[in-house]
Amino acid sequence: MPQPISFLDWIESYRLFKKDKTTEANGGPKKQDETLNGSKEKSRALDGHAGQHNGNDDGAGGATPNRTGGVLSVDSGQPSDGEVEKMGVDNSRVKILRPRIFAMALIVSIGGLIFGFDTGQISGFLEMSDFLRRFGNSNGSGGTPAFSDVRSGTIVGLLSIGTFLGAIGAAPIADFFGRKVTIVVGNIIFCVGVIIQIATTNAWYQIAIGRWVAGLGVGMLSVLTPMYQSETAPRHVRGALVSAYQLFITLGIFIAYCINYATETDNGARQWRLPMGIGFTWPVIMAVGIMFLRESPRWDYRKGRIDRARTTIAKSYGVTENHWEVKREMREIKEKFDAENAGGGQHRWYEVFTGPRMAYRTLLGITLQALQQLTGANFFFYYGTKIFQATGLNNSYVTSMILGGVNFGMTIPGLYVVEHFGRRRALITGALWMFCCFMVFSSVGHFALDQQNPTNTPGAGTAMIVFACLFIAGYAQTWGPIIWAVTGEIYPTRYRAKCMGMATANNWTWNFLISFFTPFITQAIDYRYGYVFAACNFLGAIVVYFFLCESQGRSLEEIDTMYILHVSPLKSSKWQAPEGEDLVTADALHLAPGARDIRKADAAGMEGEHRVENIPPATDHHGIHDISGTNHVPEI
Ligand SMILES: OC[C@H]1O[C@](O)(CO)[C@@H](O)[C@@H]1O
């Protein structure tokens, strides 16, 4: 059945058609890969280096590593013109900054905006007079309505429980139904959650339930956004797109603060219903926008839609289907698919613990995501309005807006930091910086601020706001974006979706715990709560120092190799990948079910025969369906 063609596809086809015509008019040959429909790719599973690639072969995840560039930007590793001539492959320059890429970045990153908008919104709601009147407990001082700790904790925290479940459920749903459909479903679920909230007149639990439902959608999108981006974007911009996700989270928080500021002066339900209603805009744009985008080529390939996958990659790179980049991506997808299916595809979920150095990496990702929340950033984002009201500020919405602005503004240099200062250095410096900021914030709050009458100590209030801003500036440039980048790169592709799902779910778990327990804890120990976050930041610096390998400027294969070879994190910045040799990478290994077959000694010695586990060739004897359609991707 012919596939529906989107408007963007149409523009792209027309552009390529024009380009082809021009090339022909200039006498340039219309290059066709002659081997495309004919030759059978030799299965490599039997040779001692099963699944490993030769020097020119970029294999499991990228091209020749570029040691100086960003980790996710890799050297083109492109063959010389002469080589290309022989192979008859289109080697024209890839232009990345094209409307299609911008459109994709914008539409898909809205997943982050929805996440941020929901995070930012609730802090202002809790202080709005109409919201308090309708949903608060009526036991506040002087008879004014206020929220009990249980109630505010439940309203704020239930979203995170929903997001946890959404994050866990997203990957299997997206594997079954496809990325696009699941993104649309995530957006619809989010809208249902908002409808539940907006429809209530005075049932606080309806707000809480609505947030739980909306959270399911946000959680799904928090996994699907980076997944769709990394599966579909040209490799040169993958890193930047993943970071754009965090940028959109911060933009969402900031927009929510601004809208709250504008509506809180209203006396009626419009105060909170309007910002909530504006929340429909983002999922509608995203769900409609995604219809114009194509399905992830990785998913298409797995479902046997090889031609469609190839066309999508070509469109995403803005080149012809005979282009070198398209061949490379198709080969990469095929090899990973074959390697995963070797051994009958009997790979169980627990391989995320039993696979090559996987227990270490899985636990590291989970820990880092927990520590990202334990930096204490959401202490400000969820309860900022309340905190700054308690410091005696007239309009705490303004302070929230400043915090949100600093967060958003500082995430932009953060995109540079992530690629240029090294993950380890940036994370350790960031953690120590945030440690200092919390020490000052808490000490001033506990010892200098007059908590009963904060207006008596305006200097203390100002100092607290300044240190909160300094904290956020540090967070936005380091732990905010870098943790997402790091958890996207320490896993081999075959385990990435599961491991990222688990790590993201842990981020939400701690997000929930902090949002739920903050009111109780501050009630009990006031601003000394900040010491807890200070200690966690210190712990974060220690964990990074001892356990995280430096991945900046390395290809995904090199990072994988570093962990498999037990390279010491302390020496990892200086580690030299073996030049011109195959890297031992988990993606290229034809692992037996359980994936327990790789040990450090084998890997370090690169003894190919130890890595094969006597698995017969995947395509010939195991009934594994070669769905590549081409049976071929040329050796480049
Ligand atoms: O920018 C702050 C926001 O970033 C996150 O930590 C996600 O990376 C959120 O939990 C937080 O609200």
The ligand as an ORCA input file, in Angstrom:
! r2SCAN-3c Opt
* xyz 0 1
  O      15.652     22.656     34.917
  C      15.037     22.052     36.001
  C      14.340     20.816     35.620
  O      15.253     19.899     35.091
  C      14.966     18.597     35.584
  O      15.878     18.271     36.595
  C      15.036     17.622     34.474
  O      16.313     17.558     33.929
  C      13.602     18.714     36.189
  O      13.303     17.731     37.138
  C      13.644     20.087     36.731
  O      12.401     20.557     37.027
*
